[in-house]
Amino acid sequence: MAKKTDVSLRSKIIYQVFPRQHSQKQNFQGIIDDLDRLKNLGVDILYLLPIHPIGKLARKGKQGSPYSIMDYYSIHDELGTLDDFKLLINHAHHRGMKVMIDIVFNHTSRDSKLVNEHPDWFYRNAKGDLANRIGDWSDIADLDFGKRPVWDYLINVLSYWAQIVDGFRCDVAPLLPLEFWIEARNQVDLVNPNLIWLTESVEYRFIKYLRDMGFECSSDSQMYDAFDICYDYDIFNYMEAYLKDSSKLSRWLEEIMRQEVIYPKNYIKLRNFENHDQMRLRSKTRDDNHFIQMISLMFFLKGTVMVYGGMEHAIKHAPNLFENDIVPWKKENSISDEIKKLAQIKKQTIFVDGNVNLHHSVDVAVISYSYQNQFLLGIFNLENQSNVDIPLMDGKYNNILNDHLISVINGKIKLNNQPIIIDTKKEYLK
């Protein structure tokens, strides 16, 4: 783990914003207009998808992917100016929120400033043509990190933005040399030692696929040498398997707990059940109650939570990456009050320093944290069970999510379709 990692990030809420799709204005001002709502929701950190000009050559769709970047130092003119972006940051800071940007260094657009000025900095195929290692990414060209000037240029890019923003989410960072990220972190720390470093680490089958092709790709355990937070793609496929087959719940929960021993003690995982690359969670859950149980579990798991814009309204449609496709905000489906309550609970120190344990994993997830004399128990009835054993003495306890009393009788509680979080003392453990 990077030595300067602030483990209090485990109690923070990141909100992912796709600027072009977030509001009718489709610009920074549209995000500024929404900041009060996001602050009230419990958001600590805004993370913006790439804000730079989008390439036109081999563009996918009419608008193009924001991950096909023409110039790392410029801002897409439809989003606003640099002053507009700084205004957004100032407004966020005034509300006690931080702002992270997406860093995309694996590749640029095929008509980028770097392609035109430094064509020798790019990966090429046997014919000498611009190429990328991933066949589907036809709108981009991969940078060649075997060239030292590429390192120096990109570290300078990071140093520039480090003077403006509060953190970086680094796209497919494991595909770049780990030594690059370690050097970048050390140098950029001299500019801004308080930056948040989040890596989009990748799913293990993808790691093996790239390694088998002879390419470099680092595991999560390696990425912690440079980054504070890793995506939870190492176990994402287990969650997907559960959502398709309820009998696989245990395996997913057990893989979550395995993270406790295979990563450094101060590891931080990003708990995000949906993002711009994934289908909406609500489109994969069987009903609204199942969705709420999953969202509550997401907040309760150890690590930083990320909410993708629209999740709080239980939206099923994921915005198109290549076209104008504004999030269809529908207040009648809002779970904002539930997320606000979960975010408040997440701020407790026990989520930062507490010891986490799994007590039950078949049909019902029962997970606890213990810290000093506090004992926090989460019960998530994912498969409509009627009761479950819990590790508390018989008696009455308060569900802090809704202030309903929970009766423990003979070590069991009755369940309904509402998640339960009990905040009590260790002395009530049986």
ZALO-667726 format. One line per field, with one value per residue (C-alpha): residue number from 1; x, y, z. Coordinates in Angstrom, 1 decimal, padded with zeros to 4 digits, always signed. Each point is the difference from the previous one (the first is absolute). Layout:
# ZALO-667726
k = c(NUM	...) .
c1 = c(X	...) .
c2 = c(Y	...) .
c3 = c(Z	...) .
This chain:
# ZALO-667726
k = c(1	2	3	4	5	6	7	8	9	10	11	12	13	14	15	16	17	18	19	20	21	22	23	24	25	26	27	28	29	30	31	32	33	34	35	36	37	38	39	40	41	42	43	44	45	46	47	48	49	50	51	52	53	54	55	56	57	58	59	60	61	62	63	64	65	66	67	68	69	70	71	72	73	74	75	76	77	78	79	80	81	82	83	84	85	86	87	88	89	90	91	92	93	94	95	96	97	98	99	100	101	102	103	104	105	106	107	108	109	110	111	112	113	114	115	116	117	118	119	120	121	122	123	124	125	126	127	128	129	130	131	132	133	134	135	136	137	138	139	140	141	142	143	144	145	146	147	148	149	150	151	152	153	154	155	156	157	158	159	160	161	162	163	164	165	166	167	168	169	170	171	172	173	174	175	176	177	178	179	180	181	182	183	184	185	186	187	188	189	190	191	192	193	194	195	196	197	198	199	200	201	202	203	204	205	206	207	208	209	210	211	212	213	214	215	216	217	218	219	220	221	222	223	224	225	226	227	228	229	230	231	232	233	234	235	236	237	238	239	240	241	242	243	244	245	246	247	248	249	250	251	252	253	254	255	256	257	258	259	260	261	262	263	264	265	266	267	268	269	270	271	272	273	274	275	276	277	278	279	280	281	282	283	284	285	286	287	288	289	290	291	292	293	294	295	296	297	298	299	300	301	302	303	304	305	306	307	308	309	310	311	312	313	314	315	316	317	318	319	320	321	322	323	324	325	326	327	328	329	330	331	332	333	334	335	336	337	338	339	340	341	342	343	344	345	346	347	348	349	350	351	352	353	354	355	356	357	358	359	360	361	362	363	364	365	366	367	368	369	370	371	372	373	374	375	376	377	378	379	380	381	382	383	384	385	386	387	388	389	390	391	392	393	394	395	396	397	398	399	400	401	402	403	404	405	406	407	408	409	410	411	412	413	414	415	416	417	418	419	420	421	422	423	424	425	426	427	428	429	430) .
c1 = c(+000.0	+001.2	+001.5	-002.0	-003.4	-002.7	-002.1	-002.8	-000.8	-001.9	-002.8	-000.3	-002.6	+001.1	-002.6	+000.8	-001.1	-000.1	+000.0	-001.5	-002.9	-000.6	-002.2	-002.0	+002.8	+002.6	+002.8	+001.7	-002.7	-002.5	+002.1	+000.3	-003.8	-000.2	+002.6	-002.4	-002.0	+003.2	+001.3	-003.3	+000.2	+003.2	+002.6	+003.5	+001.8	-001.1	+001.7	-000.4	+000.4	+002.7	-000.5	+002.4	-000.7	-001.1	+001.7	-001.8	+002.0	-001.6	-002.5	-002.6	-003.5	-000.7	+001.3	+002.9	+001.4	+001.4	+002.8	+001.2	+002.0	+001.6	+001.8	+000.7	+000.5	-003.3	-003.6	-002.9	-001.5	-003.5	+000.6	+001.4	+003.3	+002.8	-001.4	-003.4	+001.6	+001.8	-003.3	-001.6	+002.9	-000.4	-003.7	+000.7	+002.7	-002.4	-002.4	+002.8	+000.2	+003.1	+000.3	+001.9	+000.5	+000.5	+003.6	+000.2	+003.7	-000.2	-001.0	-001.0	-002.3	+001.4	+000.2	+001.3	+002.5	+002.6	-000.6	+000.7	+002.9	+001.7	-001.2	+003.0	-001.6	-002.6	-000.5	-000.1	-000.8	+002.3	-000.9	+001.0	-003.5	-001.4	-001.6	-001.4	+000.3	-003.8	-001.7	-003.3	+001.6	+000.2	-000.4	+003.3	+003.7	+002.1	+003.0	+003.3	+001.4	+003.3	+000.8	+001.3	-001.3	-003.6	+000.6	+001.3	-002.8	-002.8	+001.5	+000.1	-003.7	-000.8	+002.1	-002.0	-003.4	+001.1	+000.1	-003.7	-001.8	-000.2	+000.6	+000.4	-002.0	+002.5	-001.6	+001.2	+003.1	+001.2	+000.7	+002.8	+003.3	-000.3	+003.4	-001.5	-002.8	+002.4	+002.2	-002.9	-001.4	+003.3	+000.5	-003.6	+000.0	+002.5	-002.6	-003.1	+000.6	-003.7	-001.3	-002.3	+001.3	-002.6	+000.9	-002.5	+001.5	-001.2	-001.7	+002.3	-001.0	+001.0	+003.3	+000.8	-001.2	+002.4	+002.9	-000.6	+000.3	+003.4	-001.2	+000.5	-002.9	+000.3	-002.2	-001.8	+002.6	+002.7	-002.1	-000.1	+003.7	-001.0	-003.8	-002.3	-003.1	-000.6	-003.2	-001.6	+000.1	+002.0	-003.4	-002.5	-000.6	-001.0	-002.7	-001.2	-000.2	-002.1	-002.4	-000.6	+000.0	-000.9	+001.8	+003.3	-000.5	+002.3	+002.9	-000.3	-000.1	+002.9	+002.1	-000.7	+001.3	+003.0	+001.1	+000.7	+003.0	+001.4	+000.5	+001.9	-001.6	-000.8	-001.5	-003.0	-002.4	-002.4	-003.5	-001.9	-002.7	-000.4	+002.0	+000.2	+001.5	-002.6	-003.7	-002.2	-000.4	-003.8	-000.1	+001.6	-002.0	-003.4	-002.0	+000.2	+000.5	+002.9	+001.5	-000.2	+001.6	+002.9	+000.5	+000.0	+002.5	+002.2	+000.2	+000.6	+003.0	+003.5	+001.3	-000.9	-003.5	-000.5	-003.5	-000.4	-002.2	-003.5	+000.3	-001.7	-003.1	+000.1	+000.6	+000.3	+001.3	+003.8	+001.0	+001.5	+003.8	+000.0	-003.2	-002.0	-002.0	-001.0	-000.7	-003.9	-000.4	-003.3	-000.7	-002.8	+002.5	+002.4	+001.8	+001.9	-001.3	+001.3	+003.4	+000.2	-000.6	+002.6	+002.5	-000.5	+000.6	+003.1	+001.7	+000.5	+003.6	-000.9	+000.0	+003.6	+001.7	-002.4	+000.5	-002.5	-001.4	-002.5	-002.5	-002.5	+000.2	-002.8	-003.0	+000.6	+003.2	+000.9	+003.1	+001.4	+002.6	+001.5	+002.1	+000.8	-003.3	-002.2	-001.6	-001.7	-002.1	-001.4	-002.7	-000.9	-002.9	+001.0	-002.2	-003.2	+000.6	-002.2	+002.6	+003.8	+002.4	+001.9	+002.9	-001.9	-001.6	-003.8	-001.6	-001.2	+002.2	-000.5	+000.3	+001.8	-001.1	-003.6	-000.2	-002.1	+000.6	+001.5	-000.7	+002.6	-001.6	+002.0	+002.8	-002.2	-001.8	-003.0	+000.8	-002.0	+001.0	+001.9	+003.7	+001.0	+003.0	+000.3	+002.5	+000.6	+002.8	+002.3	-001.5	-003.2	+001.9	-001.1) .
c2 = c(+000.0	+003.5	+001.2	+003.2	-001.6	+001.5	-002.9	+002.5	-000.3	-003.2	+002.2	+002.3	+000.0	+000.6	+001.1	-000.7	+002.6	-000.3	+003.7	-000.2	-002.1	+001.4	+003.0	+001.7	+002.6	-002.8	+002.1	+001.0	+002.5	-002.9	-001.8	+003.2	+000.3	-003.5	+000.4	+000.8	-003.1	-002.1	+001.5	-000.8	-003.6	-000.4	+000.2	+000.8	-000.3	+000.7	-002.1	+001.3	-002.1	+001.5	+003.7	+000.4	+000.5	-003.2	-001.4	+000.1	-002.6	-003.4	+001.5	-002.4	+001.5	+003.7	+001.3	-002.4	-001.6	+002.4	-002.6	+000.8	+003.1	+002.6	+002.2	-000.7	+003.7	+001.2	-000.1	-001.0	+003.3	-001.2	-000.6	+003.5	+001.7	-000.6	+002.9	-001.8	-003.2	+001.9	+001.6	-003.5	-001.0	+003.2	-000.6	-003.6	+001.0	+002.6	-002.9	-002.1	-002.3	-001.0	-000.5	-002.8	-000.3	-003.0	-000.5	-002.0	-000.8	-003.4	+001.6	+003.2	+000.6	-000.8	+003.7	+001.2	+002.7	-002.6	-002.1	+003.1	+001.3	-003.3	-002.9	-002.0	-000.2	-002.4	-003.8	-001.3	-003.3	-002.0	+002.2	+003.1	+001.3	+001.6	-002.8	-001.0	-003.1	-000.4	-000.6	+001.7	+003.3	+001.0	+003.8	+000.2	-000.7	-001.3	+001.9	-001.8	+000.0	-001.3	+003.6	+002.0	+003.4	-001.5	-000.3	+003.5	+001.6	-001.8	+000.6	+003.7	-000.3	-001.4	+002.7	+002.7	-001.4	-000.7	+003.7	+000.3	-003.2	-002.2	-003.5	-002.2	-003.0	-001.8	-001.9	-003.6	+000.9	-003.6	+000.0	+002.5	-000.8	+000.0	+001.7	+002.9	+000.5	-000.3	+002.7	+002.1	-000.2	+001.0	+003.0	+001.2	-000.2	+002.8	+002.2	-001.2	-002.7	-000.1	-001.4	-003.0	-002.8	-002.4	-002.7	-001.7	-003.4	-002.7	-003.4	-002.9	-001.8	+003.1	+000.1	-003.6	+000.7	+002.9	-001.8	-003.0	+002.3	+001.2	+003.4	+001.5	+000.1	+000.4	-001.6	+001.9	-001.1	+001.7	+003.1	+000.8	+000.9	+003.2	+000.5	+000.7	-001.7	-002.9	-000.9	-003.2	-001.6	-002.8	-001.3	+001.7	-003.2	-001.8	+002.7	-000.4	-003.7	+000.4	+002.4	-002.7	-002.9	+000.5	-003.1	+001.8	+002.6	-001.7	-000.1	+003.7	+000.9	-002.3	+001.6	+003.4	-001.3	-001.5	+003.5	+000.5	-002.4	+000.3	+003.8	+002.3	+000.7	+003.5	-000.9	+001.9	-001.4	+002.0	-001.4	+000.8	-002.3	+002.0	+002.6	+001.3	-003.3	-002.2	-000.6	+001.8	-002.0	+000.5	-001.7	-003.1	-000.2	-001.7	+002.8	+003.2	-001.9	-002.0	+003.2	+001.7	-003.0	+000.1	+003.7	-000.3	-002.8	+002.1	+002.8	-002.5	-001.7	+001.0	+002.7	+003.2	+000.1	+001.3	+001.0	+000.4	+002.9	-001.3	-002.9	+002.1	+000.0	-003.8	+000.7	-003.1	+001.7	+000.6	+003.1	-000.7	+000.7	+001.2	+002.0	+002.7	-002.0	+002.1	-001.8	-000.4	+001.4	-001.3	+001.2	-002.4	-002.9	+001.8	-001.9	+003.2	+000.0	-003.6	+000.9	+003.1	-002.1	-002.6	+002.8	+001.4	-003.4	-000.6	+003.0	-001.9	-000.7	-003.7	-000.3	+001.4	-001.8	-002.8	-003.7	-001.6	-003.5	-002.1	-001.9	-001.3	-000.3	-002.2	+002.0	+002.6	+002.0	+000.6	+002.1	+001.8	+002.6	+000.3	+002.9	+000.8	-000.8	+000.6	-002.9	+000.8	-002.7	+000.0	-002.4	-000.1	-002.3	-000.5	-003.1	+000.7	-002.2	+000.0	+000.0	-000.3	-000.7	+003.0	+000.2	+002.2	-000.9	-000.2	+003.4	+003.0	+002.1	+003.0	-000.1	+003.3	+000.1	+000.5	+000.1	-003.2	-002.4	-003.4	-002.9	-002.7	-003.2	-003.2	+001.6	+000.7	+003.0	+000.1	+001.5	+002.1	+001.8	+002.8	-000.1	+000.2	+001.8	-000.4	+002.3	-001.5	-000.9	-003.0	-001.1	-001.0	-002.6	-003.5) .
c3 = c(+000.0	-000.8	+003.3	+000.1	-000.5	+002.3	+001.1	+001.0	-003.8	+001.0	+001.4	-003.0	-002.7	-003.6	-002.6	-003.6	-002.5	-003.7	-000.8	-003.5	+001.3	+003.5	-000.8	-002.8	-000.1	-000.6	+001.4	+003.2	+001.0	-000.1	+002.6	+002.1	+000.0	+001.5	+002.8	+002.8	-000.7	-000.1	+003.2	+001.7	-001.4	+002.0	-002.8	+001.0	-003.3	-003.6	-002.6	-003.6	-003.1	-002.4	-000.6	-003.0	-003.7	-001.7	-003.2	-003.3	-002.0	+000.3	+002.5	+001.4	-000.3	-000.7	+003.3	+000.6	+003.1	+002.6	+000.3	-003.5	+001.0	-002.3	+002.4	+003.7	+000.8	-001.6	+001.0	-002.4	-001.1	+000.4	+003.7	+000.6	+000.5	+002.5	+002.0	-000.1	+001.3	+002.8	+000.9	+000.4	+002.2	+002.1	+000.4	+001.0	+002.5	+001.5	+000.8	+001.4	-003.0	-002.0	-003.8	-001.8	-003.7	-002.3	-001.2	-003.2	-000.8	-001.6	-003.3	-001.8	-002.9	-003.4	-000.9	+003.3	+000.5	+001.0	-003.1	-002.1	+001.9	+001.2	-002.3	+001.3	+003.5	-001.0	-000.2	-003.5	-001.7	-002.2	-003.0	+001.9	+000.3	+003.2	+002.0	+003.4	+002.0	+000.4	-003.3	+000.9	+000.9	-003.7	+000.7	+001.9	-000.3	+002.8	+001.4	+000.1	+003.5	-001.2	-000.9	+002.9	-001.4	+000.3	+003.8	+000.4	-002.1	+001.9	+003.4	-000.9	-000.9	+003.4	+001.7	-001.9	+001.0	+003.6	+000.5	-000.9	+001.1	+003.1	-001.5	-003.0	-001.1	-002.4	-002.9	-000.5	+002.1	+000.3	-003.7	+000.5	+001.6	+003.8	+000.2	-001.9	+002.5	+003.0	-001.5	-000.9	+003.5	+001.5	-002.3	+000.2	+003.8	-000.1	-001.7	+002.0	+002.7	+000.8	-003.3	+000.0	-002.4	-001.2	-002.5	-002.3	+000.7	-002.3	+000.2	+000.5	-003.2	-002.0	+001.8	-001.0	-003.6	-000.4	+001.7	-002.3	-003.0	+001.4	+001.3	+003.4	+002.4	+003.8	+002.7	+002.7	+002.5	-002.1	-000.7	+003.7	-000.2	-001.7	+000.5	+003.0	-001.3	-002.4	-001.8	+001.2	-003.5	+001.5	+001.4	-002.3	-002.0	+003.2	+000.6	-003.6	+000.5	+003.2	-001.8	-002.6	+002.5	+003.7	+001.0	-000.7	+002.7	+002.5	-002.5	-000.7	+003.7	+000.8	-002.8	+001.6	+003.3	-001.7	-000.9	+003.7	-000.2	-003.5	+000.0	+002.4	+003.3	-001.0	-003.4	-001.3	-002.5	-002.1	+000.5	-003.2	-001.2	-003.2	-002.0	-003.6	-001.2	+001.7	-000.3	+002.6	+003.2	-000.1	-003.3	+001.5	+003.3	+000.0	+001.7	+002.0	+003.3	-001.4	-001.3	+003.4	+001.7	-002.5	+000.4	+003.8	-000.2	-002.4	+002.6	+002.8	-001.6	+001.1	-002.4	-001.8	-001.6	-003.5	-001.2	-003.8	-000.9	-000.3	+002.4	+002.7	-002.2	-000.7	-003.7	-002.1	-003.2	-000.2	-001.9	-003.4	-000.1	-003.6	-000.4	+001.7	+002.5	+003.1	+003.2	+000.2	+003.5	+001.5	+003.5	+000.5	+000.1	+002.3	+002.8	+000.9	+003.6	+000.5	-001.5	+002.1	+003.2	-001.2	-000.7	+003.5	+001.5	-002.2	+001.6	+003.3	+001.0	+000.3	-003.8	+000.0	+002.8	+001.0	-000.5	-002.5	+000.2	-002.0	+002.1	-002.5	-003.8	-001.2	-001.3	+002.7	+000.4	+003.6	+000.5	+003.0	+001.0	+003.4	+001.3	+003.6	+001.7	-003.0	-002.0	-003.3	-001.6	-003.5	-001.1	-003.7	-000.9	-003.7	-000.6	+001.9	+003.0	+003.0	+002.8	+000.6	+002.9	+001.2	+002.5	+002.6	+003.4	+000.1	+000.4	-001.9	-002.3	-002.1	-003.8	-000.6	-003.6	+000.9	+003.9	+000.0	+003.0	-000.8	+002.4	+000.4	+001.3	+000.4	-002.0	-003.0	-001.5	-002.3	-003.4	-002.4	-003.2	+001.8	+000.7	+003.7	+001.6	+003.8	+001.9	+003.5	+002.4	+000.0	+003.4	-001.8	-002.1	+000.8) .
